[in-house]
Amino acid sequence: MDHLVYQDLESIIELLEISQDDFAKAIGVSRVTVNNWCSKKTAISEKNINRIYEYAFDKGIRLNRIKEQFYLEDYIKKDEVLLFHGSKSGIDGKPDLNHNKRINDFGNGFYCGESLEQSAMFVATYPESCLYMLKFKYTGLRKRVLHVNRDWMLMVAYFRGKLKEYNNSDILKKLLDENKGVDYFIAPIADNRMFEIIDSFIDGEITDVQCQHCLSATNLGNQYVFVSQKALNQVVLLEKCYLGQAEKDSYLNARQECFKINQDKVKLAKKQYRNQGNYIEDILK
């Protein structure tokens, strides 16, 4: 799947309300070149593709946001949901269950987010990253919904190889048994900051209650994790969206603004909920 560059170019020129000649001057190419692009007579180089999207973003055009709204209005039915997948270098062919690395929140699977911003933010530091918009028809499937609580914390820790010494725990076995036959998960997204907090819980430094409140401070929204082929067959790629550097930076900056507040809340949560809850060895002994 390729970027819809020609279609986006027409949309950008229309939204800017300028001529092809003025647009050509703005991005440093000839009017003939832009005219050939608009008539699809010539291919657009990667360098010029970046110029097109960067100029549009600089002028305040949030094309991916607009596309998100159009998909929600025109393509998503009552039994479907619009999702986003940030990719470091693009998807080759169709999504598959081995697309994401094995050491992940729920092991092998195809991971998508509910938020355009969060999905883009996770790959914003990679030079060839892009964003996919997808629709998912959720009927006829078995799901498991998790929240920021002890079950979710233990699940993430287990799939990331942090609970090997507790593999014989009855609580852990029961928790994993509930995954049998599940086609997809809806669960909170975890990033490196959240993994550090979960590690503190696993290492016996904080209780489950402290951990839960600390994690709530860094909540990134929910993700859909497709773990069965049956579920993945009901996922349809809608579009591969371009992420220019300016747009990537905007997502990273927005996240950074919340970071200090989250850090402070984590510190206070550790203090406020000290001695409340249970430590990992007491839970899984």
C-alpha positions in Angstrom: 0.0 0.0 0.0 1.4 3.4 -1.0 0.7 6.9 0.2 -2.1 8.7 -1.6 0.2 11.5 -2.6 -1.5 12.6 -5.8 -4.9 12.8 -4.0 -3.4 14.6 -1.0 -1.6 17.1 -3.3 -4.9 18.1 -4.9 -6.5 18.4 -1.4 -3.6 20.5 -0.1 -3.7 23.0 -3.0 -7.4 23.3 -2.7 -7.3 23.9 1.1 -4.5 26.5 0.7 -6.6 28.2 -1.9 -3.6 29.0 -4.1 -2.7 28.3 -7.7 -0.4 25.5 -8.9 2.1 28.2 -9.8 2.1 29.6 -6.3 2.3 26.2 -4.8 5.3 25.3 -7.0 7.1 28.5 -6.0 6.4 27.7 -2.3 8.0 24.3 -2.4 10.8 25.2 -4.9 9.8 23.4 -8.1 8.5 24.5 -11.5 4.8 25.1 -12.3 5.2 22.4 -15.0 6.4 19.9 -12.4 3.4 20.5 -10.2 1.0 20.4 -13.2 2.5 17.0 -14.2 2.1 15.7 -10.6 -1.6 16.8 -10.5 -2.2 15.1 -13.9 -0.2 12.1 -12.7 2.1 12.3 -15.7 5.3 12.0 -13.6 6.2 10.4 -10.3 6.9 12.4 -7.2 10.3 11.9 -5.6 10.6 11.1 -1.9 12.3 14.5 -1.4 9.4 16.3 -3.0 6.8 14.2 -1.2 8.3 15.4 2.0 8.3 19.0 0.8 4.6 18.8 0.0 3.5 17.4 3.3 5.9 19.6 5.4 4.7 22.7 3.7 1.1 21.8 4.2 1.7 21.1 7.9 3.6 24.3 8.3 0.6 26.2 6.9 -1.7 24.6 9.5 -3.2 21.8 7.4 -3.7 18.7 9.6 -4.5 16.3 6.7 -4.3 13.1 8.8 -6.8 14.6 11.3 -9.1 15.5 8.5 -8.9 12.0 7.1 -9.6 10.5 10.5 -12.9 12.5 10.6 -13.9 11.5 7.1 -13.4 7.8 7.8 -15.4 8.1 11.0 -18.2 9.8 9.2 -18.3 7.8 6.0 -16.7 4.4 6.3 -17.1 3.2 9.9 -20.3 1.3 10.6 -22.0 0.6 13.9 -20.2 -2.8 14.3 -16.8 -1.4 13.3 -14.1 0.7 14.9 -11.4 3.0 13.4 -7.9 2.1 14.6 -4.4 3.3 13.9 -1.1 1.5 13.5 2.3 3.2 13.7 4.9 1.4 11.6 8.7 2.0 11.7 9.1 1.2 8.0 5.7 0.2 6.6 3.7 -3.0 6.3 4.9 -5.4 3.5 1.7 -7.0 2.2 -1.1 -7.8 4.7 -0.9 -7.5 8.5 0.1 -10.7 10.2 0.3 -12.1 13.7 4.1 -12.0 13.7 4.3 -8.4 12.6 5.2 -7.2 16.1 8.1 -8.6 18.1 7.4 -11.5 20.4 8.4 -9.7 23.6 5.4 -7.4 23.8 2.4 -6.7 26.1 0.5 -9.8 24.9 3.1 -11.7 22.9 2.6 -12.4 19.2 -0.1 -10.3 17.6 -0.9 -7.3 15.5 -1.1 -4.2 17.7 -3.2 -1.1 16.9 -4.2 2.0 18.9 -7.4 3.9 19.3 -5.6 7.2 19.1 -4.0 8.7 16.0 -1.6 10.8 18.1 -0.5 7.9 20.3 0.1 5.5 17.5 2.1 8.1 15.6 4.0 9.1 18.6 5.4 5.6 19.2 7.2 5.6 15.8 7.9 9.3 15.5 11.7 8.9 16.1 12.1 6.6 13.1 13.0 8.3 9.8 10.9 6.0 7.6 7.9 5.7 9.9 4.3 6.0 8.7 0.8 5.7 10.0 -1.9 3.3 8.9 -5.7 3.8 9.3 -7.6 0.6 9.6 -11.2 -0.5 10.3 -12.0 -3.5 12.4 -15.3 -5.4 12.4 -15.7 -6.8 15.9 -18.7 -9.1 15.5 -18.5 -12.8 16.0 -15.3 -12.7 18.0 -14.2 -13.3 21.6 -12.5 -10.3 23.3 -10.9 -9.7 26.6 -11.0 -6.2 28.0 -8.4 -5.2 30.6 -8.0 -2.0 32.6 -5.2 -0.4 34.6 -5.4 -2.9 37.4 -3.4 -5.9 38.9 -4.5 -8.4 36.3 -3.3 -6.2 33.5 0.0 -5.5 35.3 0.6 -9.2 35.8 -0.2 -10.0 32.2 2.2 -7.4 30.8 4.9 -8.5 33.2 4.4 -12.2 32.2 4.5 -11.7 28.5 7.6 -9.6 28.8 9.3 -12.4 30.6 9.4 -10.8 34.1 7.5 -13.5 36.1 9.5 -16.7 35.3 10.0 -17.5 39.0 6.2 -17.4 39.5 5.2 -19.7 36.6 3.7 -22.2 39.1 1.5 -19.6 40.8 -2.2 -20.6 40.8 -3.2 -17.0 40.4 -1.0 -16.5 37.4 -2.2 -19.8 35.8 -5.8 -18.8 36.3 -5.1 -15.4 34.8 -3.6 -16.9 31.7 -6.3 -19.6 31.4 -8.8 -16.8 30.8 -6.9 -16.0 27.6 -7.8 -19.3 26.0 -10.0 -18.8 22.9 -9.6 -15.0 23.0 -9.4 -13.4 19.5 -8.3 -10.0 20.6 -7.6 -7.8 23.6 -8.6 -4.3 24.4 -6.1 -3.1 27.0 -4.2 0.0 28.1 -1.1 0.9 26.1 2.2 0.6 28.0 5.4 2.5 27.1 8.9 2.4 28.6 8.0 4.6 31.5 5.2 2.3 32.5 7.4 -0.7 32.1 9.8 0.9 34.7 6.9 1.2 37.1 5.8 -2.4 36.6 9.4 -3.5 37.1 9.4 -1.7 40.4 6.3 -3.7 41.4 7.8 -7.0 40.2 11.1 -6.2 42.0 9.2 -5.8 45.2 9.8 -2.1 45.6 6.2 -1.0 45.5 2.8 -2.6 46.1 0.1 -3.4 43.5 -2.0 -0.5 44.7 1.0 1.9 44.4 1.8 0.5 41.0 -1.8 0.9 39.8 -2.0 4.5 40.8 1.4 5.3 39.3 0.4 3.7 36.0 -2.9 5.6 35.9 -0.7 8.8 35.9 0.9 7.8 32.6 -2.2 6.4 30.9 -1.8 6.5 27.1 -5.2 5.2 26.1 -6.2 1.7 24.8 -4.8 -0.6 22.2 -6.4 -3.4 20.3 -4.2 -6.6 20.1 -5.2 -9.1 17.5 -4.0 -12.6 18.5 -6.0 -14.9 16.3 -6.1 -15.1 12.5 -9.9 -15.0 12.7 -9.8 -11.5 14.3 -7.0 -10.3 11.9 -9.2 -11.4 8.9 -11.7 -8.7 10.1 -9.1 -5.9 10.0 -9.0 -3.9 6.8 -6.2 -1.4 5.9 -7.8 1.8 4.8 -4.9 4.1 4.1 -1.2 4.5 4.6 -0.7 8.1 5.8 2.5 10.2 5.5 4.2 11.4 8.6 6.4 14.4 8.0 9.0 15.4 10.6 7.1 18.5 11.7 4.0 16.4 12.4 6.1 13.8 14.2 7.7 16.6 16.3 4.2 17.9 17.2 3.2 14.6 18.7 6.4 14.2 20.6 6.2 17.7 22.0 2.6 17.2 23.1 3.6 14.1 25.0 6.6 15.8 26.5 4.4 18.5 28.0 2.5 16.0 30.0 5.6 14.1 31.1 6.6 16.4 34.0 3.0 16.3 35.4 3.0 12.5 35.2 6.3 12.2 36.9 5.1 14.3 39.8 2.0 12.3 40.1 4.0 9.1 40.2 6.1 10.4 43.0 3.1 11.4 45.0 1.3 8.1 44.3 4.2 6.2 45.7 4.0 8.3 48.9 0.2 8.5 49.2 -0.4 4.8 48.8 2.6 3.5 50.7 1.8 0.4 52.7 -1.5 -0.1 50.9 -2.0 -3.2 48.8 0.3 -6.3 48.5 3.7 -6.9 47.3 4.4 -9.3 44.4 5.7 -12.1 46.5 2.6 -12.1 48.7 0.3 -12.2 45.6 2.0 -15.0 43.7 3.6 -17.0 46.4 
